Each structure stands twice: as structure tokens, then as C-alpha cells.
Amino acid sequence: MTENAALESLAELRAEIDRIDGEMHELLIERGGIIDRLIAVKARQGGGSAFRPGREADMMRIIAARHRGRLPLDTVESIWRVIISTFTFVQSPYAVHADMSGGDAAMRDSARFHFGFTVPLVSHASPRETIAAVAASARPNGGDLGMLRASWRKGETRWWESLAGARAPKIIARLPFVERPDHPAGMPVFIISNPLAEAAARDVALFSAQWSGEGPDDAVLKTLGCECLGRDTAAEGVSLLTSAPGDWDEARFRAAFAQAPRDVAWLGSHAERFALA
């Protein structure tokens, strides 16, 4: 191959990349036009929440399942998350309130990976402050979102009890959606919002439960398809943050245990994570 032929081939490839970039931009513009129509339809139908965690999870499953080629799935996940979060913001402006008590870097990485830089990020010093800020933002379309670490460490406050009231914010998602050990924003976080009237993802349910005495151990919870995400001593017993099968409600949760909890509250739900093979 001559030097001119090699240069012409490189020029052709760059032209092809430019064409694809232009088409992607045009598709984003087209998507923006559909958002305008969506806003108009929702207004005619009386409004509704801009957040659709169930639909988002279904779309991410499709993207992860069909992905191929050199581009890492992490990059595709981040691009898609920023697109959907930004278009949701365009549809109905919101902020993300984040609990920074566990260290700023990991939480900021997670917030920017999943929500980009257009959606405002508001820092808070504790989970309870974050929950209170989300609750105070309540609007007909749901208000703001909050980010809380999905793990709990001894000595921290039992923040999950602040989600127990009927009008309190609820968990609507667990991120990252794609599970892998070296994920660039791999710290597990819960996303909370004011209660949504529709479109919740119900693969996994979350409960706050108080037991007299020691309560069930991790082995008992596991046999029931549950997992203890937080356990702390409380008045006359223990308080647990527990995941359970998505179709459980408070009554089903109580009935599952030989020693029923003295108090139980549904805290929300989220989609099952997508694990890479």
C-alpha cells in the first residue's frame, strides 16, 4: 500500500467517524423533541412523576445484554445514565442530595457517573440530613432525589428508620445497576425519592424491622431470601435494615419469621442488579 493510499484510508475512516458523530448528535436532538411532546402529553393527562425506575432498569438490561465490541460496558452505562438523567432534568428540574459522611470522593464519583454534571449535586453531612432535604423538596412530580450508601457501619445512625413513615422518602433504586468488581463507580448506593405513584421497580423490597431480643441471624434471613444490610441495638432489642423478595409486603414479612418483629415498615424497592457473566 502506498503512503497516499494509507493516508486516504485514514481520511476515509475519520470521515466515517465524523458521520457517526453527526448522526448521534442528531438522534439526541430528536430525543429532545420527543421529550417536549412527552411534557405536553403529561400536562394534558394531569401530570405525573418524571422518574421511572422500573423503565430505566428494563432499558439498562436490554443495553447490557446486547452490548458488544471494544467499548467497555461501563462507558455505555455511564453515557446512558447521563442521557436519561439529563433528559429527566430537562423534563422536570431536580437536584441530587448526597450523604457525604462516608467520604466525598466515592460518593461524588457515583453521583457524576450516574447523573452527570447538568443535574445539581447538593452535599449533606449525614444520611438523615439527606433524607430531610429530599422530603422538603416534595412536589407533585416527586421533587429531588437522594443518594445514601447502601452499606451500614457500626456506630452510624439508623437512617433507615427515617424512611419508615407513609409520606417519608422511599428507596427507588440501587446503583450501580451493572455489578462488577472493578466498576469505576462501584460503591453501592440507594437512590431515594418522595413516594412515587407509579413505575416502581419491585424485584427487591426493603424493610425496617424492630425485634425484641437479638432478632433473626444472617443465616435465618438467608434461608428466607432476605439479607441484613444494617443491624443496630435499639430499645429492648435490635433494629434491622433488610432486603426481601420484591413481592413481600409488611404482612408477608411478619409471617415469615417464627418470632415476628414487633414493628415493620416497607422502605421501598429496587431492580435486581445485572451481573456480568
Order of alpha helices (4+ residues) and beta strands (2+ residues): alpha-alpha-alpha-beta-alpha-beta-alpha-beta-beta-beta-beta-beta-alpha-beta-beta-alpha-beta-beta
